[in-house]
């Protein structure tokens, strides 16, 4: 089984084009596609991916609509199967969202089949150690649901809210929180190692950090092997960061790493299958 634990999807080609083109214009970051579900479905078939985790988020004024779309396309109707049953819906909240409060939003989307939470502290402009998020973490623990969080450097090179050490106080108060730190800390490798050492339940995904891309925070093959030995290969899950990345090329890159075949199997799917109970 291959599981892509880090995928952003857009409802229409028009919305996808607007998002990826805007980021390209602002930051010079190219993209692989517009990121519609049907486009990604073709990518899954081409790359041999069995399941994928949707980790989309949106500005506060669009957050609830985006959450609703995310769960609706993966939920079966009364007289029809789910449109995209291979996609695992993670929704998003923020402490500054209006209307429905974060925990109320999670309760509402749980009824619609959400399987986890995604936050992007840098883009959403709040620290994970913001005490307003404590009820959210409490709720996640009580419902045994995971949270994926952007960690490390952001696309605009900012990192104030993204550094992994911002999770230390959270994990001290919520030691059983099922946390996935995206991008392996994205440049803050010392903090990644510190988190991994202190909190063995924390997982990580490979998005951008272990990739065919040559971004400022992409690790060399030698550094990948060193980091995996340090934190434990059983704690790392493949994530592509689609639609900015071609998932098939990332899978090929991981399969060519100088690590054991069993380690590659764990990263590409077995770790996610176990952690997400797939």
C-alpha positions, 0 to 999 in steps of 0.5 A: 500500500502507498499512502500520500499523507500530504495533498492539497486539492481544489474544487475546480480548475479555476480555483486551483489555477488562481491559487497556484498561479498566485503563489508562483507570481508571489514567490516564484514557486512552480507547480505540477497541476491545478490540483482538482480531485480528478487530476489527482485521481489520475496521478494516483493511478499513474503513481500506484497510490492507494490512499491520500490525505487531503490537508487543505485549509483556507482563509478564515472567511472561506474555512467552513466552506472549504471544510464542507467541500472536503468532507462532502466529496468523500462521504457516500450519499443515500443512494450513491457511493462516495465520489472519492472514497480513496481520499481521507478528509482532514478539515481545518480550524483557527482560533480567529475563525468567525461564526462556529467556534473551532470545537463546534466546527470539529463536532459538526464535521465529525458527523460528516466523516472528517478523519483529522485536523490540518493547521498551517500556523504560519499561513493562518498566523497563530502559534500552535502554543496559542492557548486558544487551541487547547480545547481543540487539542483536548477534543482531538485526544478525546476523539482519538483523531490526528492533527497534521501541522505545517512545520518549519520554513514557509513558502515565503521564508517565514517561520515564526509560528512554524518552528517545531519547538513551538509544539513543546508546551503543547505536547507537555500538556497533551502527551497523547496528541496524535501529531504529524509534523509536516515537512520533517521540520523543514530546515529546523532539523535540530528541533525535529530531533529534539521533538522526536527524542522527547515525544516518541508518539509524534510522526513526521511527513516527507513533503518537500524535505525528502523529494526530487525537488531542489528546494532550499530545505530539501535534504540530500540523500546522505542527510536523509539517511542520517535523519531517518536513523536518528528519529526512526524510519517507523515515524516518517510518512510519505507526503508529496505536497501535491499539486506543487509536486509530482507524487510519482517522482517523489515515490521514485526518489524515495525508492532510490534512497540508500536505505533498506527496502523495508524502510522504504515500504514503511515510509511509502505506506505502512507507517501511515496505514498503521498510524491512520488506521487505514 
